[in-house]
Amino acid sequence: MNKIEIQDPKVASKIIAANAESEKRKAELGFLGKFFGSGDNVRLYIVGTISLGVLLIALVYTLVPERNRSADFGLKELWTLVVLPVESTIIGYLIGSKTGDSASRKPDA
């Protein structure tokens, strides 16, 4: 690790405090926090990851040759019973969360 000699004690104390805060934040976030981060957009990242995962699974299942697919669970069932409901629920959640966020904010007086 690079070490820099700092002559000003005020600057050194600020650097130490910033490093301590960074380490504390890393400890609080945990594994998923490191992956998704923190802040206002965490919900968007989680929902986006779920959405992309469902679409990726559906795409792989769609591209699998028909002889290797389940006879009881075809493409129609996959798209109508799984993908479309999940994706439409996610879109509704995103639209609703944006509307709810803007409605809960009070205008500056």
WOTA-V781223 format. One record per backbone hydrogen bond with DSSP energy under -1.0 kcal/mol. NH is the residue of the N-H (numbers start at 1). CO is the residue of the C=O. Records with the same first field share a line. If there is no record, write none. Layout:
NH = CO, CO
//
This chain:
12 = 8
13 = 9
14 = 10
15 = 11
16 = 12
17 = 13
18 = 14
19 = 15
20 = 16
21 = 17
22 = 18
23 = 19
24 = 20
25 = 21
26 = 22
27 = 23
28 = 24
29 = 25
30 = 26
33 = 29
34 = 30
35 = 31
36 = 32
37 = 33
45 = 41
46 = 42
47 = 43
48 = 44
49 = 45
50 = 46
51 = 47
52 = 48
53 = 49
54 = 50
55 = 51
56 = 52
57 = 53
58 = 54
59 = 55
60 = 56
61 = 57
62 = 58
63 = 59
64 = 60
68 = 65
69 = 66
78 = 74
79 = 75
80 = 76
81 = 77
82 = 78
83 = 78
84 = 79
86 = 82
87 = 83
88 = 84
89 = 85
90 = 86
91 = 87
92 = 88
93 = 89
94 = 90
95 = 91
96 = 92
97 = 93
98 = 94
99 = 95
100 = 96
101 = 97
102 = 98
103 = 99
104 = 100
//
